Amino acid sequence: MIEHNKISDRELRNKIKNAEICFGGNQKLKIYGTLKCSSGKRMKRENRVFFLSENDAKQNGFRPCGHCMKSEYQKWKNGLI
């Protein structure tokens, strides 16, 4: 997990380009989603974190986003994850 406050914009772009970051999340709400999610783009910088994989997000106690990851969210909501 990488906190947005602790990484420069240049480093962030490089990590996304090199597929070292694939998902973003809200640290306060414990929600993760895709980098293209409109909900994630509105998030405050101090709440934003980044993950290499879904597994990384889940291991840190985050749940899937209901907007950009609907099927994963439904599985989580129904207790299948």
DSSP file (Angstrom, degrees, kcal/mol; ACC not computed):
  #  RESIDUE AA STRUCTURE BP1 BP2  ACC     N-H-->O    O-->H-N    N-H-->O    O-->H-N    TCO  KAPPA ALPHA  PHI   PSI    X-CA   Y-CA   Z-CA
    1    1 A M              0   0    0      0, 0.0     2,-0.5     0, 0.0    50,-0.2   0.000 360.0 360.0 360.0 130.8    0.0    0.0    0.0
    2    2 A I  E     -A   50   0A   0     48,-2.2    48,-2.3     5,-0.0     2,-0.3  -0.973 360.0-137.4-119.1 124.7    1.3    3.4   -1.0
    3    3 A E  E >   -A   49   0A   0     -2,-0.5     3,-1.2    46,-0.2    46,-0.2  -0.635  12.2-135.8 -81.1 137.4   -0.1    6.6    0.4
    4    4 A H  G >  S+     0   0    0     44,-2.5     3,-1.3    -2,-0.3    -1,-0.1   0.851 103.5  58.5 -62.2 -35.8   -0.6    9.4   -2.1
    5    5 A N  G 3  S+     0   0    0     43,-0.4    -1,-0.3    40,-0.3    41,-0.1   0.721 103.5  53.9 -65.2 -20.9    0.9   12.0    0.3
    6    6 A K  G <  S+     0   0    0     -3,-1.2     2,-0.4     2,-0.1    -1,-0.2   0.184 101.5  64.7-104.0  17.1    4.1   10.0    0.4
    7    7 A I  S <  S-     0   0    0     -3,-1.3     2,-0.1    -5,-0.1    -5,-0.0  -1.000  78.8-121.5-140.0 140.4    4.8    9.8   -3.3
    8    8 A S     >  -     0   0    0     -2,-0.4     4,-2.4     1,-0.1     5,-0.1  -0.366  27.7-114.5 -75.9 160.2    5.6   12.5   -5.9
    9    9 A D  H  > S+     0   0    0      1,-0.2     4,-2.5     2,-0.2     5,-0.2   0.873 117.5  52.5 -61.8 -37.5    3.4   12.9   -8.9
   10   10 A R  H  > S+     0   0    0      2,-0.2     4,-2.2     1,-0.2    -1,-0.2   0.934 110.3  46.7 -64.8 -46.7    6.3   11.9  -11.2
   11   11 A E  H  > S+     0   0    0      1,-0.2     4,-2.5     2,-0.2    -2,-0.2   0.902 111.7  52.7 -60.9 -40.7    6.9    8.7   -9.2
   12   12 A L  H  X S+     0   0    0     -4,-2.4     4,-2.4     2,-0.2     5,-0.2   0.939 108.6  48.2 -61.7 -48.9    3.2    8.0   -9.2
   13   13 A R  H  X S+     0   0    0     -4,-2.5     4,-2.6     1,-0.2    -1,-0.2   0.902 112.4  50.1 -58.7 -41.7    2.9    8.3  -13.0
   14   14 A N  H  X S+     0   0    0     -4,-2.2     4,-2.3     2,-0.2    -1,-0.2   0.904 110.3  49.2 -64.3 -41.4    5.9    6.1  -13.5
   15   15 A K  H  <>S+     0   0    0     -4,-2.5     5,-3.2     2,-0.2     6,-1.2   0.883 113.1  46.9 -67.0 -37.9    4.5    3.4  -11.2
   16   16 A I  H ><5S+     0   0    0     -4,-2.4     3,-1.4     4,-0.2    -2,-0.2   0.929 112.7  49.6 -67.4 -44.5    1.1    3.5  -13.0
   17   17 A K  H 3<5S+     0   0    0     -4,-2.6    -2,-0.2     1,-0.3    -1,-0.2   0.866 112.8  47.1 -61.0 -38.1    2.9    3.3  -16.4
   18   18 A N  T 3<5S-     0   0    0     -4,-2.3    -1,-0.3    -5,-0.2    -2,-0.2   0.296 115.6-115.8 -88.4   9.8    5.0    0.4  -15.3
   19   19 A A  T < 5S+     0   0    0     -3,-1.4    -3,-0.2     2,-0.2    -2,-0.1   0.774  80.9 126.0  60.8  29.4    1.9   -1.4  -13.8
   20   20 A E  S   <S+     0   0    0     -5,-3.2     2,-0.4     1,-0.2    -4,-0.2   0.621  75.1  43.1 -86.5 -15.3    3.3   -1.2  -10.3
   21   21 A I        +     0   0    0     -6,-1.2    31,-0.3     1,-0.1    -1,-0.2  -0.995  59.2 153.5-129.6 124.3    0.0    0.5   -9.3
   22   22 A C        +     0   0    0     29,-2.6    13,-0.6    -2,-0.4     2,-0.3   0.566  62.2  39.2-123.7 -19.0   -3.2   -0.9  -10.6
   23   23 A F  E     -CB  34  51A   0     28,-2.1    28,-2.8    11,-0.2     2,-0.3  -0.953  59.7-154.0-136.1 152.8   -5.8    0.0   -8.0
   24   24 A G  E     -CB  33  50A   0      9,-2.4     9,-3.1    -2,-0.3     2,-0.3  -0.867  15.9-173.7-121.8 159.1   -6.6    3.0   -5.8
   25   25 A G  E     -CB  32  49A   0     24,-2.7    24,-2.3    -2,-0.3     2,-0.6  -0.965  30.0-114.4-149.8 166.0   -8.4    3.2   -2.5
   26   26 A N  E  >> -CB  31  48A   0      5,-2.9     4,-1.9    -2,-0.3     5,-1.1  -0.918  21.7-158.9-103.8 114.8   -9.8    5.4    0.2
   27   27 A Q  T  45S+     0   0    0     20,-4.0    -1,-0.1    -2,-0.6    21,-0.1   0.850  89.8  46.8 -65.1 -36.4   -7.9    4.9    3.4
   28   28 A K  T  45S+     0   0    0     19,-0.3    -1,-0.2     1,-0.2    20,-0.1   0.912 120.9  35.4 -72.9 -42.4  -10.7    6.3    5.7
   29   29 A L  T  45S-     0   0    0     18,-0.1    -2,-0.2     2,-0.1    -1,-0.2   0.613  99.8-131.8 -88.4 -12.8  -13.5    4.3    4.1
   30   30 A K  T  <5 +     0   0    0     -4,-1.9    33,-2.5     1,-0.2     2,-0.4   0.917  58.7 138.0  60.5  46.6  -11.5    1.2    3.4
   31   31 A I  E   < -Cd  26  63A   0     -5,-1.1    -5,-2.9    31,-0.3     2,-0.3  -0.964  32.5-168.4-121.6 138.4  -12.8    1.0   -0.2
   32   32 A Y  E     +Cd  25  64A   0     31,-2.8    33,-1.6    -2,-0.4    -7,-0.3  -0.925  15.2 150.3-124.9 154.7  -10.6    0.2   -3.3
   33   33 A G  E     -C   24   0A   0     -9,-3.1    -9,-2.4    -2,-0.3    33,-0.0  -0.898  46.5 -53.7-160.2-171.4  -11.4    0.4   -7.0
   34   34 A T  E >   -C   23   0A   0     -2,-0.3     3,-1.1   -11,-0.2   -11,-0.2  -0.288  47.5-116.0 -73.4 162.0   -9.9    1.0  -10.5
   35   35 A L  T 3  S+     0   0    0    -13,-0.6    -1,-0.1     1,-0.2   -12,-0.1   0.675 114.2  56.5 -72.2 -16.7   -7.8    4.0  -11.2
   36   36 A K  T 3  S+     0   0    0     32,-0.1    -1,-0.2     4,-0.0     2,-0.1   0.414  76.5 126.3 -94.3   1.3  -10.5    5.2  -13.7
   37   37 A C    <>  -     0   0    0     -3,-1.1     4,-1.7     1,-0.1    -4,-0.1  -0.382  57.2-144.3 -65.6 131.1  -13.3    5.3  -11.2
   38   38 A S  H  > S+     0   0    0      1,-0.2     4,-0.9     2,-0.2    -1,-0.1   0.838 101.0  54.0 -65.9 -32.3  -15.1    8.6  -11.0
   39   39 A S  H >4 S+     0   0    0      1,-0.2     3,-0.5     2,-0.2     4,-0.4   0.913 108.6  48.9 -66.6 -42.1  -15.6    8.2   -7.2
   40   40 A G  H >4 S+     0   0    0      1,-0.2     3,-1.0     2,-0.2    -2,-0.2   0.835 104.7  58.5 -66.6 -33.5  -11.9    7.6   -6.7
   41   41 A K  H 3< S+     0   0    0     -4,-1.7    -1,-0.2     1,-0.2    -2,-0.2   0.763 103.5  53.0 -69.3 -24.2  -11.0   10.7   -8.8
   42   42 A R  T << S+     0   0    0     -4,-0.9    -1,-0.2    -3,-0.5    -2,-0.2   0.531  86.5 115.1 -85.8  -6.5  -13.0   12.9   -6.4
   43   43 A M  S <  S-     0   0    0     -3,-1.0     2,-0.1    -4,-0.4     5,-0.1  -0.282  75.4-104.3 -67.2 145.6  -11.2   11.6   -3.3
   44   44 A K    >>  -     0   0    0      1,-0.1     3,-1.3     2,-0.0     4,-0.8  -0.451  26.4-124.3 -67.9 143.1   -9.1   13.9   -1.2
   45   45 A R  G >4 S+     0   0    0      1,-0.3     3,-0.8     2,-0.2   -40,-0.3   0.858 109.1  58.0 -57.1 -39.7   -5.3   13.3   -1.7
   46   46 A E  G 34 S+     0   0    0      1,-0.2    -1,-0.3   -42,-0.1   -41,-0.1   0.688 109.2  45.9 -69.7 -16.3   -4.7   12.7    2.0
   47   47 A N  G <4 S+     0   0    0     -3,-1.3   -20,-4.0   -20,-0.1   -19,-0.3   0.578  92.5 102.7 -96.4 -11.8   -7.2    9.8    1.9
   48   48 A R  E <<  + B   0  26A   0     -3,-0.8   -44,-2.5    -4,-0.8   -43,-0.4  -0.532  42.1 171.9 -84.2 135.8   -6.0    8.1   -1.3
   49   49 A V  E     -AB   3  25A   0    -24,-2.3   -24,-2.7    -2,-0.3     2,-0.3  -0.906  19.0-138.9-132.5 162.9   -3.8    5.0   -1.3
   50   50 A F  E     -AB   2  24A   0    -48,-2.3   -48,-2.2    -2,-0.3     2,-0.3  -0.928  11.5-163.9-128.2 150.5   -2.6    2.8   -4.1
   51   51 A F  E     - B   0  23A   0    -28,-2.8   -29,-2.6    -2,-0.3   -28,-2.1  -0.947  23.7-142.6-132.8 151.2   -2.3   -1.0   -4.5
   52   52 A L  S    S+     0   0    0     -2,-0.3     2,-0.3   -31,-0.3    -1,-0.1   0.844  86.9   2.0 -75.6 -36.9   -0.4   -3.3   -6.9
   53   53 A S  S  > S-     0   0    0      1,-0.1     4,-1.7   -31,-0.1    -1,-0.2  -0.916  71.3-106.3-146.8 167.8   -3.3   -5.9   -6.9
   54   54 A E  H  > S+     0   0    0     -2,-0.3     4,-2.8     1,-0.2     5,-0.2   0.887 120.2  57.4 -62.8 -38.9   -6.8   -6.6   -5.6
   55   55 A N  H  > S+     0   0    0      1,-0.2     4,-2.5     2,-0.2    -1,-0.2   0.896 103.5  52.5 -59.7 -41.3   -5.2   -9.1   -3.2
   56   56 A D  H  > S+     0   0    0      2,-0.2     4,-1.0     1,-0.2    -1,-0.2   0.908 111.0  47.5 -60.4 -43.7   -3.0   -6.4   -1.7
   57   57 A A  H ><>S+     0   0    0     -4,-1.7     5,-2.2     1,-0.2     3,-0.5   0.925 112.4  48.5 -64.8 -45.4   -6.1   -4.3   -1.1
   58   58 A K  H ><5S+     0   0    0     -4,-2.8     3,-1.8     1,-0.2    -2,-0.2   0.887 107.0  55.9 -63.7 -39.3   -8.0   -7.1    0.5
   59   59 A Q  H 3<5S+     0   0    0     -4,-2.5    -1,-0.2     1,-0.3    -2,-0.2   0.771 105.2  53.8 -64.4 -25.1   -5.1   -8.0    2.7
   60   60 A N  T <<5S-     0   0    0     -4,-1.0    -1,-0.3    -3,-0.5    -2,-0.2   0.303 126.0-102.1 -91.6   8.6   -5.1   -4.5    4.0
   61   61 A G  T < 5S+     0   0    0     -3,-1.8     2,-0.2     1,-0.3    -3,-0.2   0.695  73.0 143.2  84.6  20.7   -8.8   -4.8    4.9
   62   62 A F      < -     0   0    0     -5,-2.2    -1,-0.3    -6,-0.1   -31,-0.3  -0.642  37.3-145.6 -94.0 151.8  -10.3   -2.9    2.0
   63   63 A R  E     -d   31   0A   0    -33,-2.5   -31,-2.8    -2,-0.2    10,-0.1  -0.780  30.4 -90.0-111.2 159.1  -13.6   -3.8    0.2
   64   64 A P  E     -d   32   0A   0      0, 0.0     2,-0.2     0, 0.0   -31,-0.2  -0.313  44.1-104.6 -67.9 150.8  -14.4   -3.4   -3.5
   65   65 A C     >  -     0   0    0    -33,-1.6     4,-1.1     1,-0.1     8,-0.4  -0.531  17.5-143.3 -73.1 137.2  -16.0   -0.2   -4.9
   66   66 A G  T  4 S+     0   0    0     -2,-0.2    -1,-0.1     2,-0.1     4,-0.1   0.625  95.2  49.1 -77.0 -13.6  -19.7   -0.4   -5.7
   67   67 A H  T  4 S+     0   0    0      2,-0.1     3,-0.4     1,-0.0    -1,-0.1   0.921 123.2  20.8 -91.1 -53.4  -19.4    1.9   -8.7
   68   68 A C  T  4 S+     0   0    0      1,-0.2    -2,-0.1     2,-0.1     3,-0.1   0.597 129.9  42.3 -96.6 -12.0  -16.5    0.6  -10.7
   69   69 A M     X  +     0   0    0     -4,-1.1     4,-2.7     1,-0.1    -1,-0.2  -0.426  67.1 155.8-130.7  57.9  -16.3   -3.0   -9.5
   70   70 A K  H  > S+     0   0    0     -3,-0.4     4,-2.5     1,-0.2     5,-0.2   0.872  71.9  46.4 -58.2 -45.5  -20.0   -4.0   -9.3
   71   71 A S  H  > S+     0   0    0      2,-0.2     4,-2.0     1,-0.2    -1,-0.2   0.917 115.6  45.8 -67.8 -41.1  -19.6   -7.8   -9.6
   72   72 A E  H  > S+     0   0    0      2,-0.2     4,-2.3     1,-0.2    -1,-0.2   0.888 112.5  52.3 -66.0 -38.0  -16.8   -7.9   -7.0
   73   73 A Y  H  X S+     0   0    0     -4,-2.7     4,-3.1    -8,-0.4    -2,-0.2   0.919 108.2  50.4 -63.3 -44.1  -18.8   -5.6   -4.7
   74   74 A Q  H  X S+     0   0    0     -4,-2.5     4,-2.3     2,-0.2     6,-0.2   0.899 110.4  49.8 -61.6 -40.7  -21.9   -7.9   -5.0
   75   75 A K  H  <>S+     0   0    0     -4,-2.0     5,-3.0     2,-0.2     6,-0.8   0.919 113.5  46.1 -62.5 -43.3  -19.8  -10.9   -4.0
   76   76 A W  H ><5S+     0   0    0     -4,-2.3     3,-1.3     4,-0.2    -2,-0.2   0.924 112.7  50.3 -64.0 -44.7  -18.3   -9.0   -1.1
   77   77 A K  H 3<5S+     0   0    0     -4,-3.1    -2,-0.2     1,-0.3    -1,-0.2   0.862 110.5  49.4 -63.0 -37.3  -21.8   -7.8    0.0
   78   78 A N  T 3<5S-     0   0    0     -4,-2.3    -1,-0.3    -5,-0.2    -2,-0.2   0.405 118.9-111.1 -84.1   2.7  -23.2  -11.3   -0.2
   79   79 A G  T < 5S+     0   0    0     -3,-1.3    -3,-0.2    -4,-0.2    -2,-0.1   0.676  83.3 123.0  80.3  17.7  -20.4  -12.7    1.9
   80   80 A L      <       0   0    0     -5,-3.0    -4,-0.2    -6,-0.2    -5,-0.1   0.647 360.0 360.0 -86.4 -14.8  -18.7  -14.7   -0.9
   81   81 A I              0   0    0     -6,-0.8    -1,-0.2    -5,-0.1    -5,-0.1   0.388 360.0 360.0-106.5 360.0  -15.4  -12.9   -0.6
